[in-house]
């Protein structure tokens, strides 16, 4: 009996070491490659405004089904957008993924460019305290990303009497973003009702740079002006999930899920620096606060049988209520000037998404390999929360798809996802992006700390 107990303990220690090693590797990926990608300044120009491009990743399953999945139950995934779903956990689970996106940008004057970016999308760790009753969730992922580059060229008069003209080049770029560290619990009250709650830490640095160069003259120096803001603060997300069985047919399942993220008060400082040759001077430092708006999510999931799943989801964030105590350059408080733009720059954000998943084998574990693969597809439409010109609402349309490949390890799947879509418009001197993204996700699951029964 002692040898058997030692063998079980050794197996558990080996599994724990393997998972911790994988977590360390994924955390290294989450810091180094993301910073490198952001320093390249190769993303959408719309990340210049507000807090940058908002990231709403929940799970690799929901990502391929339109990006919602607020009510979608699964033993192989732990959606991050609704903590009430963490109560379903059976496996101790580690999930991580990285993505690559190519963007073709064009404006109404025929100018175009090809941009690329890569990033780690999320690192999630979940485990059950009581199987299918009480689950714990931990995650680290981007909340927003600022990652752009744009160039403007022209000629300007120079000299004491403005007697000559010189060519100039101004490069606008940005990097950084806010990160979110989340921890929480999901609890099943009954067979039908589950609830959950999280504590969220938001932190990060957002920086915008303007570099002016004079390639035709040595009389003028190259200058880099940087505007940045460093923020941190706490918020919370509350979720609920209602599961109903035998609604439209025998053995079907209908689920309704909802979650609300409370307004997030963040504090920090904004700074401006001037780089000239090798010297860097701090021009100003200002402390202040911002308040991010609340976010509401509502989703419906229907599973007519073990083969098919369908989802319909909605998201709403009133970014028109965004506020800050940071003052504008004129010394007056500007509610939405953060770090660039005026009062009209931000507007309410909403998103509608839908998707489907089919597993041809259903619950037949003896079916062929490709019959056990999960095939997913979906799409979404989103009104973006930024209006660069202060009057034009911008929209993002995309189609999503993916496959989930089973492995020889029970509870472990490898997901390949893709997204194709457009955002913005070429009217009113704005830019339209056409983007294609691919991502790879590893969802590792294993049962821990089981009591072995003696025969």
N, C-alpha and C positions, 0 to 999 in steps of 0.2 A: 504493500500500500504506500509506503514511504517513497519507493522508487517511482511509482506512478504519479504521486503528487509532485515530486521533483521534476518529472518530465513535463507535466502540465505547466508548472511554473516556468520552466526553461522555455517552453514554447511561447508562453505569454510574453516573457522578457524579450525573446527574439522578435516577436511581432511588434512590440512596443518600440524596440530599437529601430526596426525597419521603418515604421511610420514616422518617428521623430527625425530620422535621417532624411526621409522624403520631405518632411515639412521644412527642414533647414534648407534643403536644396531649392524648394519652391519659393521660400522667403527670400533667398539670395536672388533668384530670378525676378522676384517682384520688385526689388530695389534697383539692381544694376541695369537690366535691359530697359526698364521704364525710363530711368533717368537718361540713358543714352538716346532713346527714341525721342524724348521731349527736347533734348538739346539740339537735335537736328532741325527742329522747327518745321516739321513736314506733316501737317495735319490740316484740318479745315480752318479757313480764315475766320469762321464764325466763333471759334474758341477764343478770339480776341476780346469778346464782349462778356460782361457779367463775370461769372466765376469760371467760364470756359464751357466745354461740352460736358453735359451731365451724363453720368454712367449709371445705368439701372440694371446691371447684371444680377440675376437671381439664382439661376442654375443653368447648366448646359442643356438640360432637357427643355426648359421653358424658352431659352434663347432661340432654339431651332423652331419653336412653335409660336413665333411672333413676339416673344420677349415678355409675356405676362406670366401666366401660370400661378396666380395668387390663390387658386383653390385646388390646384392639381396635386393629388396625393400620390406618393411613390415610395417604395422601400429602398430604391437605389439613389434617390436624390433628396436633398434637404433644401428646398427653396429659401433663399435669404430674404425675400420680400415679405413673407408672412411667417413670423415665428411660431404661430399656432401649429403649423405643419410639422414642427420639430417633435411633436408628441408621438408621431408614428414610427419613430426610429427603432430598428432592430439591430442594425450593424453599427459598429464604430466606424466612422467614415471620414476620409480625407479626400478633398477634391481640389484640383488646381487646373488652371488653363491659361493659354497664351494665344493671342490673336495677331493677325497681320491685315492691314487695310491699305488699299490703293485708291486714290482719289483723283479724278479728273475734274479740274475746275475751269470754268469759263465765264466771261462776262458778256454784256451786250455789245461790246465794241470789237469782239473777235479775239480778245486776248485769252490765252489758255495756259494751263500748266498741269503737270503730272506730279502728284505728291504721294508719299508713302509713309506709313507709321506702323510701329509694332509695340505691343505692350502685354503685360500680364494682367489678366482680367480679374481674377479673384483667387484667394486661398481660403478654403473653408474646412473646419474641423468640427465634427458632430459626434455625439455618443449618447446612448440611452442610460439614464440612471435607473429607470424601471421600464422594461421593454413594452413598447406601445402605450405607455402611460406618461412618462416624464422624460424629456430629452433636453440636452444641453447643446447649444450652438455657439461657435466662435468663428469669426471671419475677419479677413483683412482685404480690402479692395479699394480702388479709386472711387471717390465721390464725384470728382470733376477733373477735367484735363484741359490745360491751356497749352496748345502746341501748334503754332502757325508760323508762316514766313511769307512776307510780301515785299516787293521792291517797287520803288517809284524813282524814275529818272527825269532829268530836265536840265535846263541851263538857267543860270542866275547871274546878274551883274556883280562884279567884284572889283576891288581896288578902292583907293581913297575917294575917287570921284565917280565910282561905278562906271569906269571907262571901258572895261572889258567884260566879257562873259566867260564863265567857266562851267563845265559840265559837272553835275552833282548826281549822287546816287544815295537814296535813303532806303535802308533796309529795316522793315518793321518785323519783329519776331517776339515770340512769347514762349514761356515754358513753365512747368510746374503744375500745381493743382492741389486739391484737397483729398486727403485719404480718410477712410473710415475704418475704425476698429470697433467691432461689434461683438457683444456677448449677451446671451440670454437663455430663457427657458421656454419650453412648450409643454403644456399640461393637458391631458385628456380628462375632462370632467365626466363624460359619459360616452357611450358608443357613438353618439351623434355630435357632441359639442366638444371643441378644443379651444384653448386660449393660449396666448403667448405674449411675452414682453422682452424687450432688449434694452440695454444701455449702450449708447453709441458715442464714441469719441471721434470728433472731426478735427483734423489738423493738417497744416501744409503751408506752402509758400507759392504764391503766384507772382510771376515777374514778366513785365513787358519792356522791350528794349527798342530804341530808335538809334540806328547807327547812320551817321552822315559822312560820306566820303567824297573827296574831290580828286578824281583820278588825273585831271589835266594840269593841276597846279600844285606846287610845293608850298605856296604861301599860306595856304589854309590847312589846318590840322583836322584829322579825322576825330569825330566826337561821338561818344556813346552815352546816351541818357537812359537810365534804367528806372522804372517805377515798379515797386514791388509791395506786396502786402503779406504779412505772416499772421495766421489766425489759428485759433484752437477753441474748442468748446464742447459741451455735452448736450445730447438730446436723447430721445427714447422713441421706440416703435412699439405699438400695441396691436395685436392681431387676434382674429377669431376665425373659426372654421366650423361649418355645419355640414355634416355628411348624412345623406338620406339614401336608403336602399329600396329596391323594388318600386320605383316611382312610375316609370312608363312601361316597364316589362320586368319579368322575373330576372333576378341576378344582375340588374343594372345598378348604377350608382350615380347620384347627382350630388355635387358639392358646391357650396357657396363659401367663398373666403373673402375677408376684408382686413385691411390693416391701415393704421394711421400713424404717421411720423409727426411728432410734435414739433412746433417751431424751435429752431436751433439758435440760441444766442451765442455768438462767437466774439472773442475779444483778441486784440493783437495790436500791431503797429504797421503803418504804411511809411515807406521811405522812398527817397529819390536820390540817386547817385549820378555823378558825372565822371566818365572815363575819358581822359585825354592823354594819348600816348600810353605810358606805363603808370600814370598816377590815377587814383580813384578817390574822388571827394564825395562826402555825404552832404547833400544840399539841404535836406530836411528829413525829420523823423516826427511822426505824429501817431499818437495812440488813439484808439477808438474801438467801437463795437459795431457789429452788424447782426441782423436777425434774419435767418433764412426762413422761408415760409413753411407751413405744414404741408404734408403730402397725404392724399387719400387714394387708396387702391381698392378696387372691387372686382372680383372675378367669379366666373361660373365654370364648372367642369362637369362633363357628362361622359360616362363610360357605359355604353350599351352592352358591352361584353368584354371579355378578357383581351380581345384583339384591338379594339378601337378606343381612343380617347379624344375628346374635343374640348377646346377651351375658348372662352370669350372674356376679355379683360379690359378694364378702364383705369386710367390714372389721371389725377388732377392735382396741380400745384399752383397756387395763386402767387406767382412771382411779382405781380403788380403791388403786393404788400411788402416787398423786400424793403428793409430800412437800414440805415447806417448813420453813425455819428461822425464819420470821417467828412471833413469839409472839402469843398472843391477848391480849385486854384484861386478862385475869387474870394475865398474866405467864408462863403456861405455854405450851410449844410445842404447837400444834394442827395435826396433819398435813394436814388438808384445809380449814383456815380461811383461804380466800384468794379474794377479800378478805372474803367473808361466808360464813356457814354453819359447821357443825361437822364432826366426823369422818365422820359418816354422810351428808353432803351429796353426795358424789361416789361414783359407782359405775361399773362397767365399761360401756363403750359398744360396741355392735355394730350392724351394718347389713347388710342383704341387699337387693340390687337386681337387676333384670333389665330388658332392653329389646330392641328390634328396630329395624332400619332397612331401608327398601325404596327403591330407585331404579328406577322402572319401565323406564327406558331401558337399564339395565345399562351395558355398555361402548359402546353405540351413540351416538357423538357427533353423528350426523346426525338423531337423534330430535327431536321437538318439545320446546319449552322445559319444559313442565310434566312431561314424561316424564323430564327430566334433574334435576328437583327431588328432593331426598332427603326422605322422610317418616319421622319417627321417633316412637316412643312407648315408654313403660316405666313403672316404678313402683318403690317401695322401702318397706321398713319398718325403723325404727331404734329401738333402745333408747337413750334420751338418757342422758348421763353425769351429770346432776344429779337429785337427789332432795330437793326443798326441805323436805319434812317429815321427812326422814331415814328413810323406810320405804317410800314408794310409788314403784315403778318407772314412769317415764313413757315413752310411745312416740310416735313420729311416723310417720304413714302418708301417702303422697303418690303421685299419678299425674303423669307427665310426658309432654310431647309437644313437637314442634317441626318446623319445615321449614327446609331449607337451600337457599337460592336461588343458582344459578350466575350468574356475571357474564361480561361479554365479556373479562375478564382471566383468562387461564389460571391456575389455582391460587388464585383469589380467590372466596370465597363469603360470603354474608350470611345469618346464622342468626337465626331468630325462635323463641324457646322459651317454654314456659309450664309452671307447676307448680301443682297444686291439692292441698291436703291438710289434715290436722289434727294437732295435737300436744297432749299433756297430757290432763287429765281434770277434771271438775267435782266429783269426790268428794274427801273429806278437806280441804275448804276450798281446793282448788287451782283452777287456771284451765285452760280448754280454748281453744286457738287454732284458728280456721279461717282458712286463708291461701290467697291467690291471688297468684302471682308471674308476671311477664312480663320478658323480657330480650331485648336486641338485641346481636348480636356481629358483628364484622367480622374475617374471617380473610383477610389479604392475603398472597399468595404470588407470588414472582417468582424466576426463575433469574438468578443473579449470576455475573459473572466467567467467562463462557463463551468459549472460543476459537473464533473464526469461521474456518471452512474456506474457502480460496480455490478458486474454480472455474476 
